Amino acid sequence: MAGRWYEPRGFPRPAPDSGHWILATFAGLLLVWSVAQTAVGGVHGVHAALAFGALIAFGELLRLNLPGNREAAPIATAGAMAYALLLRTGDSPAGPAPAQVIAVTAVAMTVGALPHLAVGRPARLTAMATRLLAVAFVAATFRPLANAGLIGGRWWSELPVMLGLIILARLLESVLTALVRTDELGTRFGVALGDELRVQWPVVAATGASALLIAFAAEVMGLAAVAVFAAPLLVTQVALRRYAGIRATYLQTVRALARVTEIGGYVETGHSARVSRLAVAIGRELGMAEAELLELEYAALMHDIGQLSLRDPVPGGATVLVAREEQRRIAEYGAEVIQQARVLDTVADIVRRQSDPCRPADRSQPPPLSSRIIRAANAYDDLVGSSADPARAAEAVERLRLDTASEYDPPVVEALSRLVIAV
Amino acid sequence: MGKLSRIAWLYIGAVVVAAAIVLAAGPFTGLDWTQIGVLCLLLVVCESSATLLNRRGLAWSANTMASLAAVVLCGPVGAAIVSCGTLLGVRRGPNVAQRMFNTGMYVLSAYLAGRTYLAFGGPVGTPGPSSFPGIIGPFAAAAVVHVAVNFMLLHGVFWLTREQGAAVGRDGLDLKLWLTDLGYGAFGVLIAALWSVLGPFTPVLVLIPVVVARWAVAQFAAQQRAYEATVSALCQAVETKDFYTRGHSERVSRGAVMIATEIGMRPERVGAIRYAGMLHDVGKLGVPTSVLQKRTSLTDDEYAAVQLHPMRGLDIVREIGFLDEALAGIMHHHERIDGRGYPMGLAGDEIPEFARVLAVADAFDAMTSDRSYRGARPVPEAIAELRKWAGKQFDPAFVDAFVTAIERDGWTAPEPAGTEEPLRIIESL
């Protein structure tokens, strides 16, 4: 499977990437400090450092993209956390100092990232920095506790502390990532954090448990635990990668196939892509969560699929100019097509109700938010097309505003105007 | 599994009896029954969360992990006893015969793995710091034997119970699956190693990553099904434009898969050709409806428009990343072996394999279904026609493969068109 992943398509906004720089700088300082500290104090347990370093570098090499263009390196994270939580390896008693854990992790991550750079894949400093910070947090809190003898020597007293620290560290990581995404995409922080936790929990559970397993197993097996453990963790990783891969392929395919209406001359070139981009941006502006945004994107991409039932294309594909009854029939047919897939019923419903006015005259249930968004985005694109003329955009928004009494949802139109006029 | 043949029953019986003998022979001295109980529970949990892999009931579960842990902790007989947990798995699907066979299979795999472990000098019992890394060699040998025995016994039963005349497909029994199994097997040594530190709590901790992996695999399968259904729904939408071709993509896809399986293509490529078959005519959407449904012969201009459709299809499908080989198939499915096809006029081996397969399935379905300009032809006549043009229009090897597959599995020709109204065509606006 080729590695093209789901990238949330949004509207271009002037992105202040201060968050990236603060994180990267902080991680860089941490790297310099920890390496210097370790160089002065000397490396304790060279074999363990090398073994865990190798596992972390290997995991970094095999990092994967989770849905939503999130980078994760489960094997590297599990290895680094295990190193931070190491109590005894075989017969040697003390675990490594926090600075050494951070130094080994940072250096190994850099080494593991080099091959990616060599083949021209961009380094995602922010993701690497957050991962390093989470590990640093565990190392810096666990070691003092262990050294002070506060944890005890039995698994039932050690395990809860380790577990708690791992969960806190991953929460920290999620908060940092959510902050960066808020900064970057214009999502609301609460929504971004919720999305982050939802996508990350399986990975967090798997890597957390694996880290504990390695740390405990190293007591018995010594460093062989690191080698033996690479195999099972790899299985989890492969499964996650295949899952992320098929999700990405799915979206790609819908994006591609939605273009059949363009090839057939039913709509203007690029129409579905533009409508979906605008719709997703509006949805994000209105605080929709990622799962809803994905459904919105599918629906927006396929909103015109019903036109395939027309013997002759609508002139210019502009459904906004067609009678209400016809619009409804097109939408109904499109929904029928999507419903045949049996798994996209919500999407089908969104498409079905896209031509309903936002305030139905007969007091029936108003259409879902996604339908209202697609309706506005579609109307806007029919009026403006691929033109980048700001006057035309303003004119189109004005026209939509005039119709907000019954046709278009006022908050949706306002969000749209913020997106297309402010820039 | 439908009705089983006598040989299949004998085979299943032999496996179950062999397992029973192993279990009865013992010896049962020195077994830690709490350990066996906990591991058996772990195995039941694994078995209960099995994932179904194909329609014939092949399911995959992480049992290997529990039985291999038992190999180290309890020895061959203990491992065999633990494997009996397979019988208790809480899941729908397997009938009594299947359950018995599965249990027998796991008992034998575990026992033989245990014997291998001993033969390589592996120490039985809870391993301590001194056991490592010496234990890894014998354990790896045991894991390989476990997976290999499992694989062979399963292959045997699938071969014996294959439906009469069905293609000997691989049914998802591919290498990847066995590598996955080996990966899970490695958890076995971890459970054994951690037993001295974490005691019976070990399986809980070990199960978490496994559960996540199972979750991801299940999600993957669900997404893949959703994906297939969506592609097929969209293809049907495209076909409504020309109602004579309704179901065409689906059938060409089926035919291409029959050929691909018959010539022994790898499962990933069979999957790709299935999509290629579904999507091969997407470009027809760019051809005016009036031309597609014309009852008389086409003018030069109209013919040029038709000839363009593979390229238009390519335009759409190009953006789907994983379909690399399928792309070539879609683009060239109207080429001919003698070089007189379109769009490029490639000849012989210059034509991509996928395109040559699709050409056979496409032409066959076109002949056996109604068209606006003629009725459907019976299957034998269409086969004769394929044979006649083999070497000129079609690749003879693929024609042979297709004919063999059809003669064995049959072919469901479409309902005659015109008996029902087209799905829905809004005449004009």
Interface residues (C-beta under 8 A of the other chain):
Chain A: M1 A2 G3 R4 G90 D91 W155 L159 P202 V203 A205 A206 G208 A209 S210 L212 L213 F216 A217 E219 V220 M221 G222 A224 A225 A227 V228 F229 A231 P232 L233 L234 V235 T236 V238 A239 L240 R242 Y243 I246 R247 A248 T249 Y250 Q252 T253 V254 R255 A256 L257 R259 V260 I263 G264 G265 M302 I305 L308 S309 L310 R311 D312 V314 V322 A323 E326 R329 I330 Y333 V337 I338 Q339 Q340 A341 R342 V343 L344
Chain B: P127 G128 P129 S131 F132 P133 I136 T180 L182 G183 Y184 A186 F187 V189 L190 A193 L194 S196 V197 L198 G199 F201 L205 V206 I208 P209 V210 V211 V212 A213 R214 W215 A216 V217 Q219 F220 Q223 Q224 R225 A226 Y227 A229 T230 V231 S232 A233 L234 Q236 A237 V238 T240 K241 V282 G283 L285 G286 T289 R312 D315 I316 V317 R318 E319 I320 G321 F322 D324 L423 R424 I425 I426 E427 S428 L429
